[in-house]
Amino acid sequence: MALKDQIKDLAAFANATALAALKGEAVKATPEEATRRYNTCVNCPFLVAEKCTKCGCKMGMKVQWQAAKCGDKENPKW
């Protein structure tokens, strides 16, 4: 993924997280949801050394944020 695409994705994530916080909605995923997401990522062929090759994110951190989405835009896993 190109750097400009990563920056766009990060900006969209930050915006969604800020809007959720302003509305009083959950910003962090529940521990159960974060675990479910991470376990899904563990079985994904795009996860290499804890990093998603689709979006470039460290999945141990990304799965913990409610607004975060799977980096596989064509076939999202979560």
PyMOL CGO cylinders between C-alpha atoms (Angstrom):
from pymol import cmd
from pymol.cgo import CYLINDER

trace = [
    CYLINDER, 0.00, 0.00, 0.00, 1.33, 3.40, -0.96, 0.3, 1, 1, 1, 1, 1, 1,
    CYLINDER, 1.33, 3.40, -0.96, 2.20, 5.90, 1.76, 0.3, 1, 1, 1, 1, 1, 1,
    CYLINDER, 2.20, 5.90, 1.76, -0.49, 8.36, 0.62, 0.3, 1, 1, 1, 1, 1, 1,
    CYLINDER, -0.49, 8.36, 0.62, -3.11, 5.60, 0.93, 0.3, 1, 1, 1, 1, 1, 1,
    CYLINDER, -3.11, 5.60, 0.93, -1.86, 4.77, 4.43, 0.3, 1, 1, 1, 1, 1, 1,
    CYLINDER, -1.86, 4.77, 4.43, -2.13, 8.45, 5.39, 0.3, 1, 1, 1, 1, 1, 1,
    CYLINDER, -2.13, 8.45, 5.39, -5.69, 8.63, 4.00, 0.3, 1, 1, 1, 1, 1, 1,
    CYLINDER, -5.69, 8.63, 4.00, -6.66, 5.51, 5.97, 0.3, 1, 1, 1, 1, 1, 1,
    CYLINDER, -6.66, 5.51, 5.97, -5.08, 6.89, 9.14, 0.3, 1, 1, 1, 1, 1, 1,
    CYLINDER, -5.08, 6.89, 9.14, -6.92, 10.20, 8.72, 0.3, 1, 1, 1, 1, 1, 1,
    CYLINDER, -6.92, 10.20, 8.72, -10.24, 8.40, 8.22, 0.3, 1, 1, 1, 1, 1, 1,
    CYLINDER, -10.24, 8.40, 8.22, -9.58, 6.27, 11.31, 0.3, 1, 1, 1, 1, 1, 1,
    CYLINDER, -9.58, 6.27, 11.31, -8.67, 9.32, 13.41, 0.3, 1, 1, 1, 1, 1, 1,
    CYLINDER, -8.67, 9.32, 13.41, -11.80, 11.13, 12.23, 0.3, 1, 1, 1, 1, 1, 1,
    CYLINDER, -11.80, 11.13, 12.23, -14.07, 8.18, 13.02, 0.3, 1, 1, 1, 1, 1, 1,
    CYLINDER, -14.07, 8.18, 13.02, -12.47, 7.75, 16.44, 0.3, 1, 1, 1, 1, 1, 1,
    CYLINDER, -12.47, 7.75, 16.44, -12.80, 11.46, 17.27, 0.3, 1, 1, 1, 1, 1, 1,
    CYLINDER, -12.80, 11.46, 17.27, -16.45, 11.53, 16.17, 0.3, 1, 1, 1, 1, 1, 1,
    CYLINDER, -16.45, 11.53, 16.17, -17.23, 8.47, 18.31, 0.3, 1, 1, 1, 1, 1, 1,
    CYLINDER, -17.23, 8.47, 18.31, -15.55, 10.06, 21.33, 0.3, 1, 1, 1, 1, 1, 1,
    CYLINDER, -15.55, 10.06, 21.33, -17.45, 13.33, 20.85, 0.3, 1, 1, 1, 1, 1, 1,
    CYLINDER, -17.45, 13.33, 20.85, -20.73, 11.39, 20.70, 0.3, 1, 1, 1, 1, 1, 1,
    CYLINDER, -20.73, 11.39, 20.70, -19.84, 9.50, 23.87, 0.3, 1, 1, 1, 1, 1, 1,
    CYLINDER, -19.84, 9.50, 23.87, -19.55, 6.20, 22.00, 0.3, 1, 1, 1, 1, 1, 1,
    CYLINDER, -19.55, 6.20, 22.00, -16.98, 3.51, 22.68, 0.3, 1, 1, 1, 1, 1, 1,
    CYLINDER, -16.98, 3.51, 22.68, -13.54, 4.35, 21.30, 0.3, 1, 1, 1, 1, 1, 1,
    CYLINDER, -13.54, 4.35, 21.30, -11.82, 1.13, 22.28, 0.3, 1, 1, 1, 1, 1, 1,
    CYLINDER, -11.82, 1.13, 22.28, -13.13, -2.28, 21.32, 0.3, 1, 1, 1, 1, 1, 1,
    CYLINDER, -13.13, -2.28, 21.32, -14.10, -4.58, 24.15, 0.3, 1, 1, 1, 1, 1, 1,
    CYLINDER, -14.10, -4.58, 24.15, -11.41, -7.07, 25.13, 0.3, 1, 1, 1, 1, 1, 1,
    CYLINDER, -11.41, -7.07, 25.13, -13.57, -9.85, 23.67, 0.3, 1, 1, 1, 1, 1, 1,
    CYLINDER, -13.57, -9.85, 23.67, -13.95, -8.02, 20.34, 0.3, 1, 1, 1, 1, 1, 1,
    CYLINDER, -13.95, -8.02, 20.34, -10.24, -7.20, 20.17, 0.3, 1, 1, 1, 1, 1, 1,
    CYLINDER, -10.24, -7.20, 20.17, -9.41, -10.87, 20.82, 0.3, 1, 1, 1, 1, 1, 1,
    CYLINDER, -9.41, -10.87, 20.82, -11.90, -12.02, 18.16, 0.3, 1, 1, 1, 1, 1, 1,
    CYLINDER, -11.90, -12.02, 18.16, -10.39, -9.63, 15.62, 0.3, 1, 1, 1, 1, 1, 1,
    CYLINDER, -10.39, -9.63, 15.62, -6.83, -10.61, 16.45, 0.3, 1, 1, 1, 1, 1, 1,
    CYLINDER, -6.83, -10.61, 16.45, -7.63, -14.32, 16.22, 0.3, 1, 1, 1, 1, 1, 1,
    CYLINDER, -7.63, -14.32, 16.22, -9.12, -13.68, 12.79, 0.3, 1, 1, 1, 1, 1, 1,
    CYLINDER, -9.12, -13.68, 12.79, -5.93, -11.86, 11.75, 0.3, 1, 1, 1, 1, 1, 1,
    CYLINDER, -5.93, -11.86, 11.75, -3.70, -14.70, 12.98, 0.3, 1, 1, 1, 1, 1, 1,
    CYLINDER, -3.70, -14.70, 12.98, -5.22, -16.94, 10.30, 0.3, 1, 1, 1, 1, 1, 1,
    CYLINDER, -5.22, -16.94, 10.30, -4.98, -14.32, 7.54, 0.3, 1, 1, 1, 1, 1, 1,
    CYLINDER, -4.98, -14.32, 7.54, -2.33, -14.74, 4.82, 0.3, 1, 1, 1, 1, 1, 1,
    CYLINDER, -2.33, -14.74, 4.82, -1.75, -10.95, 4.84, 0.3, 1, 1, 1, 1, 1, 1,
    CYLINDER, -1.75, -10.95, 4.84, -0.44, -10.98, 8.45, 0.3, 1, 1, 1, 1, 1, 1,
    CYLINDER, -0.44, -10.98, 8.45, 3.35, -11.11, 8.43, 0.3, 1, 1, 1, 1, 1, 1,
    CYLINDER, 3.35, -11.11, 8.43, 5.32, -10.62, 11.65, 0.3, 1, 1, 1, 1, 1, 1,
    CYLINDER, 5.32, -10.62, 11.65, 2.36, -8.98, 13.45, 0.3, 1, 1, 1, 1, 1, 1,
    CYLINDER, 2.36, -8.98, 13.45, 1.90, -6.50, 10.58, 0.3, 1, 1, 1, 1, 1, 1,
    CYLINDER, 1.90, -6.50, 10.58, -0.84, -6.45, 7.94, 0.3, 1, 1, 1, 1, 1, 1,
    CYLINDER, -0.84, -6.45, 7.94, 0.60, -6.30, 4.44, 0.3, 1, 1, 1, 1, 1, 1,
    CYLINDER, 0.60, -6.30, 4.44, -2.67, -4.77, 3.14, 0.3, 1, 1, 1, 1, 1, 1,
    CYLINDER, -2.67, -4.77, 3.14, -2.75, -1.69, 5.38, 0.3, 1, 1, 1, 1, 1, 1,
    CYLINDER, -2.75, -1.69, 5.38, 0.68, -1.66, 7.02, 0.3, 1, 1, 1, 1, 1, 1,
    CYLINDER, 0.68, -1.66, 7.02, -0.73, -1.60, 10.57, 0.3, 1, 1, 1, 1, 1, 1,
    CYLINDER, -0.73, -1.60, 10.57, 0.56, -3.45, 13.61, 0.3, 1, 1, 1, 1, 1, 1,
    CYLINDER, 0.56, -3.45, 13.61, -2.43, -5.65, 14.33, 0.3, 1, 1, 1, 1, 1, 1,
    CYLINDER, -2.43, -5.65, 14.33, -1.84, -6.00, 18.06, 0.3, 1, 1, 1, 1, 1, 1,
    CYLINDER, -1.84, -6.00, 18.06, -2.75, -2.31, 18.34, 0.3, 1, 1, 1, 1, 1, 1,
    CYLINDER, -2.75, -2.31, 18.34, -5.26, -1.88, 15.53, 0.3, 1, 1, 1, 1, 1, 1,
    CYLINDER, -5.26, -1.88, 15.53, -7.66, -4.58, 16.72, 0.3, 1, 1, 1, 1, 1, 1,
    CYLINDER, -7.66, -4.58, 16.72, -8.15, -2.66, 19.98, 0.3, 1, 1, 1, 1, 1, 1,
    CYLINDER, -8.15, -2.66, 19.98, -9.80, 0.40, 18.39, 0.3, 1, 1, 1, 1, 1, 1,
    CYLINDER, -9.80, 0.40, 18.39, -13.54, 0.28, 17.71, 0.3, 1, 1, 1, 1, 1, 1,
    CYLINDER, -13.54, 0.28, 17.71, -13.35, 2.45, 14.58, 0.3, 1, 1, 1, 1, 1, 1,
    CYLINDER, -13.35, 2.45, 14.58, -10.61, 0.32, 13.00, 0.3, 1, 1, 1, 1, 1, 1,
    CYLINDER, -10.61, 0.32, 13.00, -11.51, -1.82, 10.01, 0.3, 1, 1, 1, 1, 1, 1,
    CYLINDER, -11.51, -1.82, 10.01, -9.83, -4.78, 8.37, 0.3, 1, 1, 1, 1, 1, 1,
    CYLINDER, -9.83, -4.78, 8.37, -7.23, -3.62, 5.83, 0.3, 1, 1, 1, 1, 1, 1,
    CYLINDER, -7.23, -3.62, 5.83, -8.50, -6.01, 3.16, 0.3, 1, 1, 1, 1, 1, 1,
    CYLINDER, -8.50, -6.01, 3.16, -10.97, -3.67, 1.47, 0.3, 1, 1, 1, 1, 1, 1,
    CYLINDER, -10.97, -3.67, 1.47, -12.04, -6.27, -1.12, 0.3, 1, 1, 1, 1, 1, 1,
    CYLINDER, -12.04, -6.27, -1.12, -12.79, -9.01, 1.41, 0.3, 1, 1, 1, 1, 1, 1,
    CYLINDER, -12.79, -9.01, 1.41, -12.79, -7.56, 4.96, 0.3, 1, 1, 1, 1, 1, 1,
    CYLINDER, -12.79, -7.56, 4.96, -12.46, -10.15, 7.72, 0.3, 1, 1, 1, 1, 1, 1,
    CYLINDER, -12.46, -10.15, 7.72, -13.88, -7.86, 10.45, 0.3, 1, 1, 1, 1, 1, 1,
]
cmd.load_cgo(trace, "trace")
